Each structure stands twice: as structure tokens, then as C-alpha cells.
Amino acid sequence: MKKKVSIEELATYISPTGKLSEIQAVQTQHRLHLAEFWGIHAGENILEIGCGQGDTTAILAYLTGNTGSVHAVDIASPDYGAPETLGEAIAKLQQSPIGKQITVSFDTDILASEVDFPENSFDTIVLSHSSWYVNSQETLLEMFTKLNKWGKRLVFAEWDTRVTESHQLPHFLAALLQAQYESFRQTTEANIRTLITPEDSLMLAEKAGWKITEEAVIPSKHLQDGGWEVDMTISDAPEIIDSLHSVPGKFKTLLASELNTLKTYHQRGSIQSMDTFAFIAVK
């Protein structure tokens, strides 16, 4: 009989303090829900694109077990991130009981010509809450196309822009604001650079040769990310908008109006995260 997943134990592998926190427990449970929908099972060889600090990596490693493996890659450097850097978080995860099946490559652009794997090297390729970091839809299409060679299955998750509750609107508006002004910035470390909708992700995956076999909306309004994005946007947006010298004044005024609306939502409180859209695709 398969051992029951211990959210408390897995969360401590990822937690910055090494101790269970409510925030980490909620984040870990969300990743487990995604992995259960994707059907991750023991013995799989998995490639994870955009691993960040390893929240999803830990779940994948646990479920694939001693007979499987997780190769996690991220375009960021190991010294990026807070409260722990990516390197610190992953190093701690690799020292945990599930760490021996995890390989991590930082500073890795999968679209670089020197990055390659043999055909069908991986049973499953995972993109979990990482598509909004790409610079454009064209970049995501290139990624999906290259991944089609490497893996047998593609599984995907990203925030669902089809807001169903008013308390999710601030999260959506913060994401929209970031995506709008990031369109005009040449260099950035922003969380959101391109707004990929569920319809966009399905279209791009199919255009790259993948066949969608299943879709789902995973409830995730309880996650803390919506509040974090709103706070960060309110803090960063005024200076960023002011720095957009080549942008028409009327558009900058529009961004400022959207920011004022976001501030009003923030003052009212009760911000919820958007739900998560997920799919499974095969060749």
C-alpha cells in the first residue's frame, strides 16, 4: 500500500526555517493537488521547467520515488530569490530524504542551442506557475516545441485569468498591470512578464504539436500569492510607470488609473488568489 503523503513532513523540507508554517503547508498542499491531477506516479523520469525554490520539485520527487528522478531547471541564478535564494532552498531540499533523486540546473535557458536531451528522455515535463515569467507568447511556443522532442507528456499549471469571484479581481488586476508595463521594459526581474491565459496556453501547446487530453480548474483562492502580488505591484508600480519614458502619456495615465483602482481594492481587504488552470497533453 502506498504511503500516505505527509504534507507536514514535505512542507518542512521546503520551509525557509525548516519548520512547518501555515503558509508553507498551504503552498505544498496546492502542489500536491496539481500533481494528483497530472497523475504523477512512482518511477517516472520528470523534467521540471522553472523550478524556483522547489515547491513543486519536492512533491514531484516524493511521488516519483526512489525509482524515478526529477531534473529541475531554472533560468535564474542560484543567488536569486528571497527570503531564501534559489540555491539555498534547493540545497536544503537535496539534503532531505527525497533529495537523492533531484538534479537541478540553474542559469539554464532551455532554448539555448547547447541545451538538449535525447528524444523521449522524460516521461513527463512539468511547467507549474512558471509560464508568466517568459518574455512573450512566442517564447513559450518555442519552449513547447522544443519540449515536444524531449518528453512523452506535457503537464501545465498557471493562474486562471477567468475570474469567478470579486475578491480575485485584485490579483488579476495586479497581474495585468505588471504584464502591461513589463511589455515596455528591456531588463527586468519581475514575477510577471507575459500574461498567458488558459486559452493562450492551450493554443500554444497544440500549435507546438501537443494533444490536450484533460483540463481542470484547481481551486486556489486560499493561496497567499494574490495578496503578495497586489502588495508588490502597489509598492513597485509607481516608480516603474514613471520610468517608462517612451510610452505615450495617455497609456501611462491608464496604468496610473488601474493602479489607483488596485489600491482601492487593497484598502477594502479580503484579497483572494485566482484559481489555477491545468492541463495534460501528449504527443
MARBABA-606458 format. One record per residue (C-alpha): x, y, z; residue number from 1. Coordinates in nm, 3 decimals. Layout:
BEGIN
       x       y       z   i
       X       Y       Z NUM
...
***
This chain:
BEGIN
       x       y       z   i
   0.000   0.000   0.000   1
   0.130   0.342  -0.094   2
   0.238   0.556   0.199   3
   0.007   0.847   0.264   4
   0.157   1.182   0.171   5
   0.253   1.383   0.477   6
   0.204   1.749   0.390   7
   0.357   1.846   0.722   8
   0.675   1.650   0.651   9
   0.711   1.766   0.291  10
   0.649   2.128   0.387  11
   0.939   2.122   0.633  12
   1.174   2.014   0.351  13
   1.093   2.339   0.168  14
   1.025   2.582   0.453  15
   1.297   2.851   0.493  16
   1.311   2.780   0.865  17
   1.294   2.402   0.831  18
   0.980   2.412   1.046  19
   0.617   2.379   0.948  20
   0.436   2.706   0.880  21
   0.078   2.768   0.769  22
   0.200   2.943   0.455  23
   0.422   2.652   0.350  24
   0.157   2.393   0.432  25
  -0.096   2.570   0.207  26
   0.158   2.605  -0.075  27
   0.262   2.240  -0.051  28
  -0.098   2.115  -0.048  29
  -0.167   2.312  -0.367  30
   0.126   2.147  -0.546  31
   0.004   1.807  -0.433  32
  -0.341   1.877  -0.580  33
  -0.176   1.965  -0.912  34
   0.044   1.655  -0.911  35
  -0.254   1.433  -0.833  36
  -0.443   1.579  -1.129  37
  -0.141   1.526  -1.353  38
  -0.117   1.164  -1.240  39
   0.247   1.174  -1.131  40
   0.344   0.825  -1.017  41
   0.638   0.620  -0.892  42
   0.923   0.552  -1.132  43
   0.871   0.849  -1.364  44
   1.163   1.047  -1.505  45
   1.050   1.409  -1.486  46
   1.181   1.736  -1.628  47
   1.057   2.045  -1.442  48
   1.088   2.382  -1.617  49
   1.109   2.684  -1.385  50
   1.160   2.508  -1.052  51
   1.218   2.823  -0.847  52
   1.274   2.737  -0.483  53
   1.148   2.383  -0.522  54
   0.788   2.389  -0.401  55
   0.670   2.168  -0.688  56
   1.003   1.985  -0.712  57
   0.954   1.838  -0.364  58
   0.612   1.695  -0.450  59
   0.737   1.553  -0.780  60
   1.037   1.390  -0.611  61
   0.821   1.239  -0.339  62
   0.568   1.093  -0.583  63
   0.818   0.958  -0.835  64
   1.006   0.792  -0.550  65
   1.339   0.614  -0.532  66
   1.289   0.452  -0.872  67
   1.228   0.782  -1.051  68
   1.406   1.112  -1.095  69
   1.340   1.485  -1.120  70
   1.563   1.709  -1.329  71
   1.466   2.064  -1.236  72
   1.588   2.364  -1.434  73
   1.556   2.738  -1.389  74
   1.683   3.028  -1.596  75
   1.759   3.228  -1.280  76
   2.090   3.220  -1.096  77
   2.116   3.035  -0.762  78
   2.159   3.365  -0.574  79
   1.818   3.495  -0.691  80
   1.516   3.498  -0.458  81
   1.401   3.573  -0.105  82
   1.366   3.503   0.187  83
   1.596   3.223   0.076  84
   1.785   3.228  -0.251  85
   1.703   2.956  -0.503  86
   2.038   2.793  -0.437  87
   1.989   2.783  -0.061  88
   1.637   2.642  -0.090  89
   1.732   2.370  -0.338  90
   2.047   2.274  -0.146  91
   1.836   2.215   0.164  92
   1.583   2.015  -0.037  93
   1.859   1.796  -0.181  94
   1.975   1.718   0.172  95
   1.627   1.595   0.269  96
   1.512   1.230   0.246  97
   1.379   1.295  -0.107  98
   1.685   1.482  -0.226  99
   1.880   1.198  -0.384 100
   1.652   1.177  -0.688 101
   1.668   1.553  -0.757 102
   1.909   1.713  -1.006 103
   1.898   2.091  -1.050 104
   2.041   2.314  -1.324 105
   2.037   2.692  -1.261 106
   2.127   2.960  -1.517 107
   1.972   2.731  -1.779 108
   1.783   2.867  -2.077 109
   1.621   2.562  -2.233 110
   1.603   2.745  -2.567 111
   1.982   2.778  -2.582 112
   2.128   2.563  -2.860 113
   2.364   2.384  -2.623 114
   2.076   2.264  -2.402 115
   1.944   1.937  -2.538 116
   1.828   1.590  -2.435 117
   1.773   1.272  -2.637 118
   1.425   1.215  -2.778 119
   1.169   1.099  -2.517 120
   1.420   1.126  -2.231 121
   1.141   1.217  -1.991 122
   0.807   1.057  -1.912 123
   0.661   1.390  -1.804 124
   0.763   1.753  -1.848 125
   0.620   1.997  -1.593 126
   0.557   2.371  -1.615 127
   0.395   2.480  -1.291 128
   0.324   2.851  -1.231 129
   0.623   2.941  -1.446 130
   0.479   3.048  -1.783 131
   0.422   3.413  -1.680 132
   0.797   3.453  -1.638 133
   0.861   3.413  -2.014 134
   0.919   3.722  -2.225 135
   0.646   3.658  -2.481 136
   0.394   3.409  -2.615 137
   0.640   3.339  -2.897 138
   0.898   3.230  -2.639 139
   0.651   2.992  -2.475 140
   0.566   2.846  -2.816 141
   0.937   2.784  -2.881 142
   0.962   2.612  -2.543 143
   0.659   2.391  -2.602 144
   0.800   2.297  -2.944 145
   1.144   2.204  -2.810 146
   0.993   2.011  -2.519 147
   0.790   1.803  -2.765 148
   1.110   1.621  -2.859 149
   1.225   1.556  -2.505 150
   0.913   1.427  -2.332 151
   0.619   1.192  -2.376 152
   0.375   1.407  -2.172 153
   0.346   1.778  -2.100 154
   0.165   1.895  -1.787 155
   0.096   2.258  -1.715 156
  -0.045   2.489  -1.448 157
  -0.089   2.866  -1.432 158
  -0.321   3.118  -1.271 159
  -0.665   3.117  -1.431 160
  -0.744   3.468  -1.557 161
  -1.114   3.381  -1.589 162
  -1.201   3.538  -1.254 163
  -1.509   3.388  -1.089 164
  -1.524   3.588  -0.763 165
  -1.490   3.960  -0.700 166
  -1.222   3.904  -0.433 167
  -0.998   3.758  -0.704 168
  -1.009   4.077  -0.912 169
  -0.718   4.249  -0.730 170
  -0.488   3.954  -0.809 171
  -0.591   3.968  -1.175 172
  -0.552   4.347  -1.192 173
  -0.205   4.327  -1.035 174
  -0.103   4.066  -1.291 175
  -0.248   4.271  -1.577 176
  -0.069   4.585  -1.463 177
   0.265   4.407  -1.441 178
   0.222   4.244  -1.782 179
   0.134   4.581  -1.938 180
   0.429   4.779  -1.813 181
   0.673   4.489  -1.848 182
   0.594   4.495  -2.222 183
   0.800   4.816  -2.240 184
   1.096   4.719  -2.019 185
   1.418   4.579  -2.163 186
   1.560   4.429  -1.844 187
   1.358   4.302  -1.552 188
   1.337   4.056  -1.265 189
   0.959   4.083  -1.243 190
   0.738   3.790  -1.144 191
   0.501   3.857  -1.433 192
   0.633   3.944  -1.779 193
   0.367   3.796  -2.007 194
   0.003   3.728  -1.928 195
  -0.072   3.377  -2.056 196
  -0.443   3.297  -2.038 197
  -0.583   2.940  -2.034 198
  -0.689   2.988  -2.395 199
  -0.337   3.104  -2.485 200
  -0.168   2.805  -2.320 201
  -0.395   2.554  -2.495 202
  -0.349   2.720  -2.833 203
   0.029   2.737  -2.799 204
   0.062   2.376  -2.680 205
  -0.148   2.247  -2.969 206
   0.043   2.463  -3.217 207
   0.365   2.303  -3.087 208
   0.233   1.955  -3.163 209
   0.085   1.852  -2.829 210
  -0.260   1.696  -2.798 211
  -0.459   1.810  -2.494 212
  -0.615   1.513  -2.317 213
  -0.751   1.671  -2.000 214
  -0.813   2.014  -1.848 215
  -0.903   2.121  -1.495 216
  -0.955   2.425  -1.277 217
  -0.792   2.374  -0.937 218
  -0.939   2.597  -0.663 219
  -0.658   2.807  -0.519 220
  -0.816   3.121  -0.377 221
  -0.678   3.022  -0.034 222
  -0.317   3.065  -0.153 223
  -0.128   3.372  -0.036 224
   0.010   3.467  -0.379 225
  -0.272   3.705  -0.470 226
  -0.204   3.924  -0.170 227
   0.171   3.911  -0.231 228
   0.131   4.021  -0.594 229
  -0.102   4.306  -0.500 230
   0.134   4.434  -0.231 231
   0.435   4.415  -0.462 232
   0.255   4.588  -0.750 233
   0.136   4.874  -0.530 234
   0.491   4.914  -0.399 235
   0.680   4.891  -0.731 236
   0.441   5.019  -0.998 237
   0.460   5.399  -0.933 238
   0.836   5.414  -0.994 239
   0.820   5.173  -1.289 240
   0.537   5.362  -1.460 241
   0.723   5.691  -1.410 242
   1.037   5.540  -1.571 243
   0.859   5.447  -1.897 244
   0.982   5.748  -2.094 245
   0.900   5.612  -2.441 246
   0.540   5.521  -2.353 247
   0.259   5.755  -2.466 248
   0.135   5.977  -2.187 249
  -0.222   5.858  -2.232 250
  -0.116   5.497  -2.173 251
   0.080   5.593  -1.863 252
  -0.233   5.767  -1.737 253
  -0.428   5.446  -1.797 254
  -0.173   5.247  -1.595 255
  -0.197   5.502  -1.314 256
  -0.576   5.472  -1.313 257
  -0.552   5.093  -1.295 258
  -0.308   5.129  -1.006 259
  -0.549   5.358  -0.821 260
  -0.824   5.100  -0.868 261
  -0.593   4.832  -0.730 262
  -0.518   5.047  -0.426 263
  -0.893   5.084  -0.361 264
  -0.938   4.706  -0.371 265
  -0.641   4.670  -0.137 266
  -0.793   4.909   0.115 267
  -1.113   4.705   0.118 268
  -0.917   4.392   0.207 269
  -1.023   4.029   0.159 270
  -0.799   3.959  -0.140 271
  -0.809   3.606  -0.282 272
  -0.584   3.438  -0.534 273
  -0.713   3.340  -0.873 274
  -0.785   2.973  -0.932 275
  -0.534   2.761  -1.123 276
  -0.584   2.627  -1.473 277
  -0.411   2.298  -1.552 278
  -0.388   2.060  -1.843 279
  -0.233   1.731  -1.952 280
  -0.105   1.682  -2.306 281
   0.058   1.402  -2.504 282
   0.223   1.383  -2.845 283
***
